[in-house]
Amino acid sequence: MIAHYLLVKEDVARRPKELAARAKQLLAFWGDKTLDDITTRTCTEYVRERGAQFAARRELEDLRAACRMAIADNITRHAVTVTLPPKPKGRTKHLERDAMAKLIWAAYRKKEVQRGVPTKKKATLHVARFLIAALYTGSRSSRIWQASFVKEKDRPFIDLENGVFYRLPEIEKEAANKKSPPIRLPDRLLAHMRRWHRNGARYVVEYQGRAADPKKAFRKLANDVLGDEATEVVRHTMRHTAATWLMQGGVDPWEASGYLGMTREMLEKTYGHHHPNFQRQVGAAFTSGKAGRNQP
């Protein structure tokens, strides 16, 4: 059943390596079992053995999809219910302006050390550029560090002439739950990016001439600069920060949700309480004495 699922998905999966890794985890536990063995108890055992609820849930989602595909394709007519663990509460931590400034300046100023001696080379310049782009666009990290100033079919594209960020590569099919619409770059960010490109950068986040995932360098920088506060800070925190700041700034939720690539419902549910108009009419009704009185 899992083999059939992989054969169907191998040419259409957005991240085939990640799918293969999840399938390997599933087969380590379920490989010698039959559909009859998929029960609430065995699903619970799987989660316990994996020891990581979030990862286990994602893998069991694949197992559930494989079961449904097997029924649809007449591999089996055996109805199976895959029991998933509760969905973990998503991170919504954001950074305040002073913490954000500390990170960016530290990333700009950090010098590369060779044989114990600091050099003039900036060691984490690529992290600084990632932080700026992530904060101003609210985009997912992969969309930023893979983005190019030169049009390539398999990468997000920064149109510096017209100031538009095409976050979805031409050859990639957009996932329904992770929208990546084109956005107009804020003037301040566009000026930064044009300067980076004039100075020789081909990619937004570039290290030694190549597009580079700043994950490890970001982690070390955050730990060094933020100390204990860095525990919950990850690259995706920049997206939460952008959404929170937009709400705090009173930006129209419809426009902000379109810019961030999320539904308005999700934006208001997760970040709406930061908006200055949040429940303002309720407070006004009590303050003015209108609450509890019949209005003409």
C-alpha positions as CSV (number, residue, x, y, z in Angstrom):
1,M,0.0,0.0,0.0
2,I,2.8,2.4,0.9
3,A,4.8,1.4,-2.2
4,H,1.8,2.2,-4.4
5,Y,1.4,5.6,-2.7
6,L,5.1,6.4,-3.3
7,L,4.9,5.3,-7.0
8,V,1.9,7.7,-7.6
9,K,3.4,10.6,-5.7
10,E,7.0,10.4,-6.8
11,D,6.5,12.7,-9.9
12,V,4.2,15.2,-8.2
13,A,5.5,15.5,-4.7
14,R,6.7,19.0,-3.9
15,R,9.5,17.6,-1.6
16,P,10.2,14.0,-2.7
17,K,13.2,13.6,-0.4
18,E,11.1,14.5,2.6
19,L,8.3,12.2,1.5
20,A,10.8,9.4,1.2
21,A,12.2,10.0,4.6
22,R,8.7,9.9,6.1
23,A,7.9,6.7,4.3
24,K,11.1,5.2,5.7
25,Q,9.9,6.0,9.2
26,L,6.5,4.5,8.5
27,L,8.0,1.3,7.1
28,A,10.3,0.8,10.1
29,F,7.1,0.3,12.2
30,W,4.4,-0.7,9.8
31,G,6.3,-2.5,7.1
32,D,5.6,-6.1,8.4
33,K,2.0,-5.3,9.3
34,T,-1.3,-5.6,7.5
35,L,-4.2,-3.1,7.2
36,D,-5.9,-5.1,10.1
37,D,-3.1,-3.9,12.3
38,I,-3.9,-0.2,11.9
39,T,-5.8,0.5,15.1
40,T,-6.1,3.3,17.6
41,R,-3.7,1.3,19.8
42,T,-1.0,0.8,17.2
43,C,-1.2,4.4,16.0
44,T,-0.7,5.5,19.6
45,E,2.3,3.1,19.9
46,Y,3.8,4.6,16.8
47,V,3.6,8.1,18.2
48,R,5.2,6.9,21.5
49,E,8.0,5.1,19.7
50,R,8.7,8.1,17.4
51,G,9.0,10.3,20.5
52,A,8.2,13.4,18.4
53,Q,4.5,14.1,18.2
54,F,4.6,16.7,15.3
55,A,6.7,14.4,13.1
56,A,4.6,11.3,14.0
57,R,1.4,13.2,13.1
58,R,2.8,14.2,9.7
59,E,3.9,10.6,9.0
60,L,0.5,9.2,10.0
61,E,-1.1,11.8,7.6
62,D,0.9,10.1,4.9
63,L,-0.3,6.7,6.1
64,R,-3.9,7.9,6.0
65,A,-3.5,9.2,2.5
66,A,-2.0,5.9,1.4
67,C,-4.9,4.0,2.8
68,R,-7.4,6.3,1.0
69,M,-5.5,6.0,-2.3
70,A,-5.4,2.2,-2.0
71,I,-9.2,2.1,-1.7
72,A,-9.7,4.6,-4.5
73,D,-7.3,2.6,-6.8
74,N,-8.9,-0.8,-5.9
75,I,-5.7,-2.0,-4.1
76,T,-8.0,-2.9,-1.3
77,R,-11.6,-2.5,-0.2
78,H,-10.7,-2.6,3.4
79,A,-11.7,0.6,5.2
80,V,-9.1,1.8,7.6
81,T,-9.1,4.6,10.1
82,V,-5.7,6.1,11.0
83,T,-5.8,7.8,14.4
84,L,-3.8,11.0,14.5
85,P,-2.4,12.6,17.7
86,P,-3.7,16.1,18.6
87,K,-2.3,18.8,16.4
88,P,0.4,20.7,18.3
89,K,-0.2,24.3,19.1
90,G,1.5,26.4,16.5
91,R,4.2,28.9,17.3
92,T,3.2,32.5,17.2
93,K,6.1,34.1,19.0
94,H,7.2,37.4,17.5
95,L,10.1,39.7,18.2
96,E,9.9,43.3,19.4
97,R,11.7,46.0,17.4
98,D,14.7,46.2,19.8
99,A,15.3,42.5,19.6
100,M,14.9,42.5,15.8
101,A,17.4,45.4,15.5
102,K,19.9,43.6,17.7
103,L,19.8,40.5,15.5
104,I,20.2,42.4,12.3
105,W,23.1,44.6,13.5
106,A,24.9,41.6,15.0
107,A,24.6,39.8,11.7
108,Y,26.0,42.8,9.8
109,R,28.9,43.3,12.2
110,K,30.1,39.8,12.9
111,K,33.6,39.3,11.4
112,E,35.0,36.0,10.2
113,V,37.8,34.6,12.3
114,Q,40.8,32.8,10.8
115,R,43.4,31.2,13.0
116,G,42.0,33.1,16.0
117,V,42.3,36.5,14.3
118,P,39.2,38.5,13.1
119,T,39.3,39.5,9.4
120,K,37.4,42.2,7.5
121,K,35.1,39.6,5.9
122,K,31.6,39.7,7.2
123,A,30.7,36.2,8.4
124,T,26.9,36.4,8.6
125,L,26.1,39.0,6.0
126,H,23.8,36.5,4.4
127,V,21.9,36.1,7.7
128,A,21.4,39.9,7.9
129,R,20.0,39.9,4.4
130,F,17.7,37.0,5.2
131,L,16.4,38.8,8.4
132,I,15.6,42.0,6.5
133,A,13.9,40.2,3.6
134,A,12.0,37.9,5.9
135,L,10.8,40.7,8.1
136,Y,9.7,43.0,5.3
137,T,7.9,40.3,3.2
138,G,6.7,37.8,5.9
139,S,7.6,35.0,3.5
140,R,8.5,31.5,4.4
141,S,12.2,31.0,4.8
142,S,12.8,28.8,1.8
143,R,11.1,31.4,-0.5
144,I,13.6,33.9,0.7
145,W,16.9,32.1,0.7
146,Q,16.2,30.4,-2.6
147,A,15.2,33.7,-4.3
148,S,17.2,35.0,-7.2
149,F,17.7,38.5,-8.7
150,V,18.1,36.8,-12.1
151,K,15.1,34.9,-13.4
152,E,15.5,31.1,-13.0
153,K,12.5,28.7,-13.6
154,D,13.2,26.7,-10.4
155,R,13.6,29.6,-8.0
156,P,11.5,32.5,-6.6
157,F,12.3,35.6,-8.6
158,I,12.9,39.2,-7.4
159,D,12.0,41.6,-10.2
160,L,14.1,44.6,-9.2
161,E,12.9,46.7,-12.1
162,N,9.3,46.6,-11.3
163,G,9.6,45.9,-7.6
164,V,7.7,42.6,-7.5
165,F,8.6,39.4,-5.6
166,Y,7.4,36.3,-7.4
167,R,7.6,33.8,-4.5
168,L,6.5,30.7,-6.5
169,P,9.0,29.3,-9.0
170,E,7.6,28.9,-12.5
171,I,7.9,25.1,-12.4
172,E,6.4,24.6,-9.0
173,K,2.8,23.8,-8.3
174,E,1.3,25.8,-5.5
175,A,0.2,23.9,-2.4
176,A,-3.4,24.7,-1.3
177,N,-2.3,25.3,2.3
178,K,0.8,27.3,1.6
179,K,0.0,30.1,-0.8
180,S,2.9,32.1,-2.3
181,P,1.3,35.0,-4.3
182,P,3.4,37.7,-5.9
183,I,3.8,40.8,-3.8
184,R,5.0,44.4,-4.3
185,L,8.1,45.0,-2.4
186,P,8.2,47.9,0.1
187,D,10.3,50.8,-1.2
188,R,12.8,50.5,1.6
189,L,13.4,46.8,1.0
190,L,13.5,47.3,-2.7
191,A,16.3,49.9,-2.3
192,H,18.3,47.4,-0.2
193,M,17.9,44.7,-2.7
194,R,18.9,46.9,-5.7
195,R,22.1,47.8,-3.8
196,W,22.8,44.2,-3.0
197,H,22.5,43.3,-6.7
198,R,24.6,46.2,-7.8
199,N,27.3,45.0,-5.4
200,G,27.4,41.7,-7.1
201,A,24.8,39.5,-5.4
202,R,22.9,37.1,-7.6
203,Y,20.7,35.7,-4.8
204,V,19.0,37.4,-1.9
205,V,20.7,35.1,0.7
206,E,24.2,34.4,-0.8
207,Y,27.2,32.8,0.8
208,Q,30.4,32.2,-1.2
209,G,28.5,33.0,-4.4
210,R,25.7,30.5,-3.9
211,A,22.2,30.7,-2.5
212,A,22.5,29.4,1.0
213,D,20.1,28.2,3.7
214,P,21.0,30.3,6.7
215,K,19.5,27.8,9.2
216,K,22.7,26.9,11.2
217,A,24.2,30.4,11.1
218,F,20.8,31.9,12.1
219,R,20.6,29.5,15.1
220,K,24.0,30.4,16.4
221,L,23.5,34.1,15.9
222,A,20.1,34.0,17.7
223,N,21.6,32.0,20.6
224,D,24.6,34.5,20.9
225,V,22.5,37.6,20.7
226,L,19.2,36.8,22.4
227,G,20.4,34.4,25.1
228,D,17.5,32.7,26.9
229,E,14.9,34.4,24.7
230,A,16.3,32.5,21.7
231,T,14.8,29.2,22.8
232,E,11.6,29.7,20.9
233,V,13.1,31.8,18.0
234,V,13.4,30.1,14.7
235,R,13.5,31.4,11.1
236,H,9.7,31.1,10.9
237,T,9.5,33.6,13.8
238,M,10.2,36.3,11.2
239,R,6.9,35.5,9.5
240,H,5.1,35.7,12.8
241,T,6.9,39.0,13.5
242,A,5.8,40.5,10.1
243,A,2.2,39.5,10.6
244,T,2.1,40.9,14.1
245,W,3.8,44.2,13.2
246,L,1.3,44.6,10.3
247,M,-1.6,44.2,12.7
248,Q,-0.1,46.5,15.2
249,G,0.3,49.1,12.5
250,G,-3.4,49.0,11.7
251,V,-3.0,47.6,8.2
252,D,-6.3,46.4,6.7
253,P,-6.6,42.6,7.4
254,W,-7.7,41.9,3.8
255,E,-4.6,43.6,2.3
256,A,-2.3,42.1,5.0
257,S,-3.6,38.5,4.5
258,G,-3.1,38.8,0.7
259,Y,0.4,40.1,1.2
260,L,1.4,37.3,3.7
261,G,-0.3,34.5,1.6
262,M,-2.7,33.4,4.3
263,T,-6.5,33.5,4.6
264,R,-8.0,36.5,6.3
265,E,-9.7,34.1,8.7
266,M,-6.3,32.7,9.8
267,L,-4.7,36.1,10.1
268,E,-7.5,37.5,12.3
269,K,-7.7,34.3,14.4
270,T,-3.9,34.2,15.1
271,Y,-2.8,37.8,15.0
272,G,-6.0,39.9,15.0
273,H,-5.8,40.8,18.7
274,H,-2.8,42.9,17.9
275,H,-4.8,45.2,15.6
276,P,-5.7,48.6,17.2
277,N,-9.3,48.1,16.2
278,F,-9.6,44.7,17.9
279,Q,-12.9,44.7,19.8
280,R,-12.8,48.5,19.9
281,Q,-16.6,48.8,19.5
282,V,-17.1,46.5,22.4
283,G,-15.1,48.7,24.7
284,A,-16.7,51.8,23.3
285,A,-20.2,50.4,24.0
286,F,-19.3,49.8,27.7
287,T,-17.4,53.1,28.1
288,S,-20.2,55.2,26.6
289,G,-22.9,53.4,28.5
290,K,-24.6,52.1,25.3
291,A,-24.2,48.5,26.4
292,G,-27.3,47.2,28.1
293,R,-29.6,49.9,26.6
294,N,-32.0,49.5,23.8
295,Q,-30.9,51.6,20.8
296,P,-33.4,53.5,18.8
